[in-house]
Amino acid sequence: MYSLQLKTITLFLLQAFFLQQIAFAAPAGPLPLFGASQTLKANFSFPPSVATIEETYKAPHSKKTLILIQDAHTNASGQINVSKAL
């Protein structure tokens, strides 16, 4: 009896983990961040050697703008360029 319960729980957990991996493997598209509704052009720019702005979002009912900064974590020059951009 104990063996059957253990096998049942193990099978359930394996299916749950497998389905979780499938669900997050390839999202359908970009997920909205806190209801960010519109993509905007930034009113400033960086030198091309430092950074490029790919996406900015304006929060609904607010004057705040979200700017996504991506970097190469293991690349030292990438980290330096992020510090220059900030």
C-alpha positions as CSV (number, residue, x, y, z in Angstrom):
1,M,0.0,0.0,0.0
2,Y,2.8,2.4,0.9
3,S,4.6,1.6,-2.3
4,L,1.5,2.4,-4.4
5,Q,1.0,5.8,-2.7
6,L,4.6,6.7,-3.1
7,K,4.5,5.8,-6.8
8,T,1.3,7.8,-7.3
9,I,2.8,10.9,-5.7
10,T,6.0,10.5,-7.6
11,L,4.2,10.2,-10.9
12,F,2.1,13.3,-10.1
13,L,5.2,15.3,-9.3
14,L,7.0,14.2,-12.4
15,Q,4.0,15.2,-14.6
16,A,3.7,18.6,-12.8
17,F,7.4,19.4,-13.4
18,F,7.3,18.2,-17.0
19,L,4.2,20.3,-17.8
20,Q,5.8,23.3,-16.1
21,Q,8.9,23.0,-18.3
22,I,6.7,22.8,-21.4
23,A,4.6,25.8,-20.3
24,F,7.6,28.1,-19.9
25,A,9.7,26.7,-22.8
26,A,8.4,29.0,-25.5
27,P,6.1,31.8,-24.4
28,A,3.6,33.0,-27.0
29,G,4.9,36.6,-26.9
30,P,6.1,39.3,-24.6
31,L,4.1,39.5,-21.4
32,P,2.7,42.9,-20.4
33,L,4.6,44.3,-17.4
34,F,2.1,45.7,-14.8
35,G,-0.3,46.6,-17.6
36,A,2.2,48.5,-19.6
37,S,0.1,49.4,-22.6
38,Q,2.1,51.3,-25.1
39,T,5.6,51.3,-26.6
40,L,7.2,54.8,-26.8
41,K,10.1,56.4,-28.4
42,A,12.7,57.5,-25.8
43,N,13.4,61.2,-25.8
44,F,17.2,60.6,-25.4
45,S,19.8,58.3,-26.8
46,F,23.1,56.8,-26.0
47,P,26.2,56.7,-28.2
48,P,26.0,53.4,-30.3
49,S,29.2,52.2,-28.7
50,V,27.6,52.2,-25.3
51,A,24.0,51.1,-25.7
52,T,20.9,51.0,-27.8
53,I,17.3,51.5,-26.6
54,E,15.1,48.7,-27.9
55,E,12.0,49.1,-25.8
56,T,10.4,51.7,-23.5
57,Y,7.0,51.5,-22.0
58,K,4.7,54.2,-20.5
59,A,2.8,53.1,-17.5
60,P,-1.0,53.7,-17.8
61,H,-2.3,56.7,-15.8
62,S,1.3,57.8,-14.9
63,K,4.1,59.9,-16.2
64,K,6.7,57.2,-15.4
65,T,8.4,55.4,-18.2
66,L,10.0,51.9,-18.0
67,I,13.3,51.4,-19.9
68,L,14.6,47.8,-20.3
69,I,18.4,47.6,-20.1
70,Q,19.8,44.2,-21.2
71,D,23.5,43.3,-20.8
72,A,25.9,40.4,-21.2
73,H,26.5,39.3,-17.6
74,T,29.8,37.5,-18.3
75,N,31.2,40.2,-20.6
76,A,33.3,42.8,-18.8
77,S,32.9,45.4,-21.5
78,G,29.2,44.9,-21.4
79,Q,29.1,45.6,-17.7
80,I,31.2,48.8,-18.3
81,N,28.8,50.0,-21.0
82,V,25.8,49.5,-18.7
83,S,27.6,51.6,-16.0
84,K,28.2,54.3,-18.6
85,A,24.5,54.2,-19.7
86,L,23.3,54.5,-16.1
